[in-house]
Amino acid sequence: MKFTARQLAGILEGEVDGNPEIAVYKLTKIEEGEKGSLTFLANPKYTSFIYTTKASVTIVNKDFVPEQGLSTTLIKVDDAYKSFSKLLEYYNQVKNDKQGIEKPVFMSDSATYGTSLYLGAFSYLGNNVKIGDNVKIYPHVYIGDNVVIGNNVIIFAGAKIYSETIIGNHCVVNSGVIIGADGFGFAPNEEGGFSKVPQTGNVILEDNVDIGAGTTIDRATLGSTILRKGVKLDNQIQIAHNVEIGEHTVIAAQTGIAGSAKIGKHCMIGGQVGIVGHITIGDRVRIQAQSGIGRNVKDNEVLQGSPAFSYPDYNKSYVHFKNLAKIVGRIDEIDKKIEGE
């Protein structure tokens, strides 16, 4: 799909400086630009590349003034980074604009769907599934009984959506995601082993939730595991049964959250964080990567370490951690001097 610089400037409400009719058909980084590509310059440290890039069109801020000749056509906008992001979003919409039902698929007679459905080959829709408008379901997706999916949802290939799950509007579920599998619930039995505790709840994703590839979200034992609106999860995250994650919280890869933990709004949680069950984490909390959280956390805390404690205190303490051997050696020397007196 090709666009001219003039057309792109119209979409972005920008100004063309150069050839308005030059066409582009792909996106590249500025240092890797080539003929027919579109790129952008937002970070000043990449400015040198604008004089050598072979990209046909480059998006720049309006205040950019070249210090030497350019071979690329410029589109000047208020914010180059935001404008390029807008184009990426538009590009994805065009790329994913599929419709129709491929064959073979299985769709229960009781399943219903709205307008502009795309249903990829080898997908399965169970009994009483309800799907909204403009939903894209890619090949090899399993959707169990009584699942409800809102409008403008994308479910990529190979995702598994277990029964009773509710997915809101404008959600994205990436490949390999499993939503609604049984939570890890077992009770000791008389034989010395463990008996499974039935998991009878469900999972609810509110609007604008994104789930990264390979992430698993367990159904509740009773009630619901809930991800509130705007939650963004990275790849390979484990969310256990009855967990609740507040609005607009973001969590990086390989984090594990144990059962019944409650996480507040607008939190930022780094990669490989471990959070124990049955605790409450407040709003606007920031947790650094590889931290272990074993207690309730108040609003606005910033934590690091395992077990985690205050981020500033951790940094101060780390100076001593690194020098612990030297400190112990000095103490030993002092002890010897005292004993020799």
N, C-alpha and C positions, 0 to 999 in steps of 0.2 A: 504494500500500500504506500503510495507516494504522496508527499505534500510539498508544495512550494514554500519558499520563505515567506511570501506574501500571505499564504493561507495560515501558516503557523503564527505569524504576527497577529493575524485577526483573532485566532483562538486565544492568544496570550495577551491581547491588547498591548502589543509592543510596537516598536518602530524598526523598520528594516534599514540597515546601513550596508549597502552592497547590491548584489543582483537579486531583485525580488522574485525572479522566475526560476532561480536555481532550485532543483528538486532534491529531496532526501527520502530515503526509504528504510533507514535503520538508525539505531541509537548506539553511540560509542562513548568511551571515556576520552577526554580531550587529548591525552598523550597517545591514544591509539586511533585517533580519527583518520578516516580515509574518505575518498570521494564517494558521495552519495549518503554520507552519514551526518547525523545531527548530534551535537555535544553541547556542553555548557561550561562556563567559568564562574565559580562563586568563591572559591578559596584562593586568596591572593598568592599562596605559595605555588599555585599551578599557573601563574600568569605567563611564565616563560613559554609554556607549551602553545599559547594561542598564536605565537609567531611562527611555529613550526608545524602545527596541526594541519592535516590534510582534509579535515572535516569540511564538508560543503557549507554547513551553517553552524554557528555557535551562538548560544544564548548568553548574554552578558548583562550586568547591571547598567542602568542608564548613565551612571557616573563614570563608566569605564572610558578612558581616553588612551588609544594605542600610542606607543612611543616609537613604533616603526611600522612598515608596511605589512598588510595582512593579505592572505590569499583566501580567507574564509569570509563568508557573508555573516554579518552580525544581526541579531535581533535583540534590541535593547528593551529591557523590562525593569520594573521596580525591584524585583527580587528574583535573580536568576535561578537560585536553588528551588524556590517554591514553584516557579514557572516550569522548570524541568520536571519536577515531581508531578505537576498537573498533567504534563504530556505523558509521563509514564503511566499514570492512572488511566488516561484516555486510551493509550496503547493497549493496556490490559483489557479494557472494556471491549475494544474492537477484536482483539485476539480471542477472547472468551465468548464472543457473541455467537454461540451455537444454539440451534433449535432443532426440535424433532426427536423422535424416539427410534433409536437404532435397534437392530435385531441381531441376535436374540436377547430378549429380556424377559423377566417374570414380573408381572404386575397383578396383584390381587384384584378381583372384581370389585372389592369394596374400597380400594384406594382411589383417592381423588387428587386432582392437580389443577393449577390455574393456567394462565396464558403463558406462552413462550417457554414451555418446558424443554430442556435438553436432558435426555436420559440415555446415557452411554450403554454400549453393548455389554451383556452379561451382568447387568445390574438386577437387583432383587428388591421389590417393594412388597411388604407384608400386608396383612389385613388392617383395614381402617387407617392406613397411612393418609395423612392430609398434607398436601404440598401447595404452597402459595404461588404467586406469579413470578416469572422470570428467574426460575431456579435452574441451576446447571448441576447435573449429577453425572459425573464422569464414569467410564467403564469400571466394572467389577466392584461397585459399591453395594453394600448390604444395608437395607433399611428395614428394621424389624416392625412387628405389629404395633399399631397405635402411636406411631411416631408422628409428631406435628412439626412441620418445617414452614417458616415464614416466607416472606417475599425477598427476592434478590439475594438468595443464598447460593454459594458455590461449594460443592462437595467434590473434592478431587479423587482420582482413581484409587480404589482399594480401601477406602475408609469403611468402617463398620459402625453403624448406628443401631444400638440395641433397642429393644422394645420400650415404649413409654417415654422415650426421650422427647424433649421439647426444645426446638431451636428457633430463635427469634429472627428478626429481619436483618438483612445485610451482614450475615455471618459468613465466615470462610473456614472450611474444615479441610485441612490438607491431607495428602496421601498417607495411609498407614495409621491414621488416627482411629482409636477405639473409644467410643462414648457409650457408657452404660453397662460395661462389664461388671460382674459381681465385685463388690468390695471384699477386702481381706478380712473375713469374719469367721472365726472358728472358736469353739468352746471345748475345754477338756471333757472327756467322757469317762465312763466307769472302766473302760478297757485300757486306760492309760494313753489313749490317743486323742484325736480331736474330731469333733463333729462340726459340720458346716452350719453356720447360722444363716438362714435364708435372707437374701437381700431383696426386699420387696419394694424399695423406693425407685426413684428415677433420677435423671440428670436434666437440669434446665440451663440452657444458654440464653441469656437475654440478648437484646439487639447489639449489633456491631461488635460481636466477639470474634476473634481470630484464634484458631487453634493450629499450632505448628505440627509438622510431619512427625509421626511416630509417638505422639502424645497420647496418654491414656487417662480417661476421666471415669471413675467408678460410680456406679449407681449407689444411692443411699440405702442403708439398712431399712430405715423407715424415713418417710419424707423425701427430701430432695438434696442432691448435690447441686449447688447453684453457682454459676458464674454470672455476675451482674454485668450490666451494659458496659461496653467499651473495654472489657478485659482482653488483653493480648498475651497469648502464651507462645513461647518459642518451641522448638523441636524437643522431643524426647523428655517430656515432663510427666511426672506421676501425680495425679490428683486423686486422693483416696475418698472413701465414702463419707458423705455428709459434710464435706468441706464446703465453705462458703467464701467466695472471693469477691471483694467489693468493687465498685465501679471504677473503671479506668486504671486498674492495677496492671502492671506489666511484669512478666516473670521470664527470666532467661533459661536457657537449655539445661537439662539434666537436674533440675530442682525436683525434690520429692516432698510432698505435703501429706502428713499422716491424717488419719480419720478425725473428723469433727473439728479440725482447726478452723478458726474464723479469721479471715484477713480483711483489713479495712480498705478504704477507698484511696486511690491515687498513690499506692505503694509501688516501689521499684525494688525488685528482688533479683539479685545477680545469679549467675550460673552455679550449679552444683550446691545450692543451698539445701540444707535439711531442716524441716520444720516438724516438731513432734505433734502428736495429736492432742485434741482437747484444750488448746490454748487459744488466746485471742490476741491478734496483732492489730494495733490501732491504725488510724488514717495517716497517710503521707509518710509512712515509714520507709527507710531505705536500708537494705541489707546487702552488704558486700558479698562477692562471690566466695563460695566454699565455706560459708558460715554455718554454724549449727545453732538453731534456735530452740531452746528448751524451756522457755518461760513466757509469760504474758509480756507484751511489748506495748508501751504507751505511744500515743500519737507523736509523730514527728521525730522519733528516735532514729539515729543512724548507727548501725551495728556492724561489727566485724569480729571474726574469730570463732573458735569452736571449743567450749561454749562461747557464744557471742557476747560482747559487751560494747560499751560506747566506742564509736569509731575514733574520736580524738584520743581517748585513753588507750585504745589498742595501739595507735601509732606511737604514742609515748612509750608504752611498754615494750614495743617491738625493738626499740633501740637497746633495751636491756636484754631482751631475748637473744639478740645477735651477739652480745658481748658477755653472755652468761659464763662461759668457760673462763674468760679473763677475770671476771668479777669473783668467781669462786677461787681462782688462783690467788688473787690479792687477799681475799679473806683468809686463806690458808697461811699465807706469809705473815699476816698480822697475828694469827693464832700462835704461830711458831715463835714470833718475837715476844708475845705476851708470856708464853710458857717458859721462855729462856730468861726472863727477867727475875 
